[in-house]
Amino acid sequence: MTHGTDGIDSTTYGTFGNGGGRSGEPEPQYILKMFGEVVKTFRKRARLTQEQFAPLVGYSPETVASIEQGRRLPPPDFAERADSVLDAFGVILAAAKHLTRRKGLASWFRQWAQLELTALSLYTYECRLVPGLLQTPAYARTLFTDQLPPLSDEQIEAQLAARLERQQLLRERPNTSFSFILEEHLFLRDLGGEEVTRELLDHILDLTELRNVNIQIMPLVRHHHAGLDGPMQLLETQEHQWFGYLEGQKYGQFVSDPAVISALQMRCANMRSQALSLDDSKSLMRRMRGAR
């Protein structure tokens, strides 16, 4: 959805998009919490700690904790693995069926949220703001604070926690390739002030050291630009299928049409050649960091 809506009830599923808003009043996370309690009950019945259980289902203890606490939508294969490992008589699988019926979660975003958790690669181009996966707490808080209609303090804290939790994807998915193309003006804007921007640049420079993260800057002056139609995300599944996600002011769009995906891939490929290389992008960010 919009950079503020994310297509989800952010209290329940976390904020998956880039910005800081909502799609309406957050609703209680009853269904996710109930599913988490079911998993936790069977895990304890099996006398397993989260640390012991996590490798048996192929996920980190942090992911297991998030699922059990009702703060995260489980990956597509989690319920089947958990039910088998815990000998849960099909109860976990049955409970998982209700997760996709969650009121308030747009059907197109349900697909994207599930696919993102197991993607082989994720490409993001942004011209409005720094993507959620790369934001610092101070930068994200600025976005949430500036959101209109205004959010309450409780909503801001809930969405900030969800955003920071989602950023674990960069480290929990070391075999997923994350590629970002960011406009230079995103940093020149000094959103939140110079100190917030300085911290943001330091944070993104640190992320460039991860082997699975590639960040390129699109220079402020560029005579040819393939991304003028706006921000976009492209995702490759483990079955090597491609999907896209486009955000606008109010609504987002899940894209599966091969013809549209082909056009987005061409634009993305051109932008990667038009943007600065990783090394040149890091040099530019260091210069911008030094100017503050």
N, C-alpha and C positions, 0 to 999 in steps of 0.2 A: 504494500500500500504506500501511501505517501511517506516521506522521510520521517513522519511523526507517527504513523499508524501501524506500520509493520504487518498488517493483515492479521493481527492476533490480539487476544486478550493478554496484555503484557504482564499482568499480575500472575497469570497462570503459566504462560509459556515462555516468558522472557521476551525481551525486545530484540527482534531479529533484524530489523531494518537499520538504517543509519542514523536517523534523527531522534527526536525526543518526545514523541507525543503519545497519543492514544486513539483508539477507534470508538471511544465511548467510555462510560464508567467501567473500570475493571470489575470483574465478577469474581466471587470466591472460587478457589481452586479445588473444589470438592472432588471432582473426578480424578484429577491427577494425584491428589493426596490419598484418595481411596486406593488407587492402583498401587501407590508407593507403600501403603500400609500392608496390602496383600503380599507384595514382594518381601517386605521386611519380616512379616509373620512367618512365611515359609522359610526364609533364610535362617531365622532364629530357631525354627523347628529343626532345621538341618544342623544346628550348632556351628554355623559358620559366621565369622566376622565379615565385615565389608571387605577388608583386605584379602581374606581368603576366598571370598565369593567372586570378587572382581575378575581375576584371571581365568576363572572357570567359564565365565560368559564372554570373555574377550574385551572387557572394558576396564577403565581405571576405577580405583576406589572412589575418586571424586565424582565420576559419572554415576556410579551406583548410589552414592550418598544423595546426589541431586534428584535422582529418580525416586528414591525412597522418601525424600522430604517433600515430594510433589512439586519440585521447582523446575523439572525438565521433562519434556516429552521424550519417552524412550525411543531409541533407534528401532528401525523396523524389525530387526531380528532378535532384539533383546528379550521379548516375552517368550518366544519359542525356546531360546537357550536357557532362560531362567526356569521355565516350567520343567524342562528336561533335567537340568542339573539339580533342582530342588525336589524333583519327584512330586510336583504339585497337583497331580490328577487333572490337569487341564484348566485349573482354576485361574492361573495367571494369564493363560491364553484367552480365556473367556472374558476376564476383566479388561484385557487390552483392546477388545473389540469396541468397547464403549468410548475409548479415547478419541476416535475419529468422529464421534457424534457430538463433540463438544460444541455447545451453542456459543456463538460469537467468534468462532474461528472460521475464516473464509475458506471455502473448499479449495480454491486455487493455492492458498498459502499453506494449507495442510500438506499438499504435495511437496512444495518447496522445502518446508521445514524438515520433512522426513528425508528428502533426497540429500539435503545439505549435510546431514549427520554422517553419511557414508560415501560422500562424493570422492571421486578420484582427483578432480581438479575443480577449482572455483575461480573464475575471472571476474573482476569488478572494475568498472570505470565510474569515477565520480567527479562531478563538476560543481556540486553544491556545498558539500561538507565532507569532512574526513569520515570514511566508512566506520560503522560501529565496531568492527573487529579490530580497528587500529586506534580507537579513541582512548584517551586517558580519562580517569575519573573526573578531573576538573573540566575537561573539554565536554564530556558527556553531560555533566551537571549543568553547564552553561546552556546546552541545547534544551534540556528538560525545563530549566528555569525560564527560558525565553518562550516556551511553547504557549500558543494561544489556541483555544481557551486555556487559561492558566491551570496548572496542576497543583494539587495540595502537596504539602511537605511529605506526607506519607506516600503519595503516588510517586513523587520524585525519587525517594529513597528506594522504593520497590523496583522501579524501572532501572535505576542505576545498578542495583544488585543484579538484576537479570542481565543487563548489558555486560557487566564484568564477568559473569559466569559464562556467557556465550563465548567470550574471548578465549576460553580454554581450548576451543576447537583448534587454534593455531598450534598448540603444543600436544593436545590429545590425539591429533590426527597427523603424525609426522610423515605419513605416506601420502597425504593429500597435498597437492600443489596449489598454493594460494598465490594468485597474481593480481596486483593492484596497479591501476593507472590513475594518478591523482593530478589534478590541475595545480599548477604552481600558486595560483591566486588563493587557494584554500588556506595557505599559510600566511600570505601577505595580508589577509583580512584581519589577523590578530583577534579572532573571536575569543572572547573571554579575557583579553588583555595580553600584554607581552609575555608575562610569566607563564600563562597557560600555554601560549604558543611555543615558548622555549621548551617547556616540559614535553609538549606534544612532539616536537622535533626530536628530542632526545629519545623518547619512547619509540618512535617509528624507526629511528636509526638503529636502536637495539634490536628491533624485530627483523631488520634486514640481515642480521647475523644468523637467523634461523634458515636452515637449508631448504625448507619447504615454502619459504615466503620470498616472493619477488615483488619489489616496489619500484615503479618508474614514475617520474614526474613529467607531465606535459608542460613544456615551457610556456611562459606568459605570451611570448611572441612566437607564433607559428603560422606560416603562410598557408599551410594545408592542414586540415583537421577532419578526421573521419568520424568524430564523435559528437557532432553538433546537434544531433537529434536528442541528446540527453543521456543521463546515467543508465547503466545496464549491468546485469550480472549474467554470466553464462556458467553452466554447471555440467560436468561429465559424470555419469553414474558408473558404477562398477561393471555394468553391462555395455559401457561405451555408448550410451545414449546421451543426447544433449538436450538441455532445457534452458530456458531463459526467464528472467524476472526483471520487470520494468516498473519503476516507481514514478508516480506523479504527485500532484498537489494533494489529492484526496484518495485516490485509489491506486492499487497496484495490479499488475497483470502477469499471470503465469503463462509462459509461452512454450508450446510444444510443436507448433507447425514447422515442419522441416524447412520450408521455404523462408520463413522468418528467421529461424535459427541460422540458416546459411548466411543470410544478410548480416546478422549480428556478428557471426564469426569473421566475416570479411572485414567489417568495421573494426572489430577488436584487433585483428591481425595488422591492419593498417596503422591503428593507433600505437601498437607496440613498436612499430618501426618509426613512427613519428615522434614518440616520446623519447626522453633521454634514456640511455642505458642505465643499468643498476648502479654501476660505479659513478657515472656522471650525475645520477640522481642523488646519490649519497653525498657527493661533493657539493651539489647545490644546496642540499638540506643543511650541511655543515656551515656553508656561507650564510644562509639565512639564520641559522642558530647563532652564529657569531655576531650578526648585526643587531641582536637583541640584548 
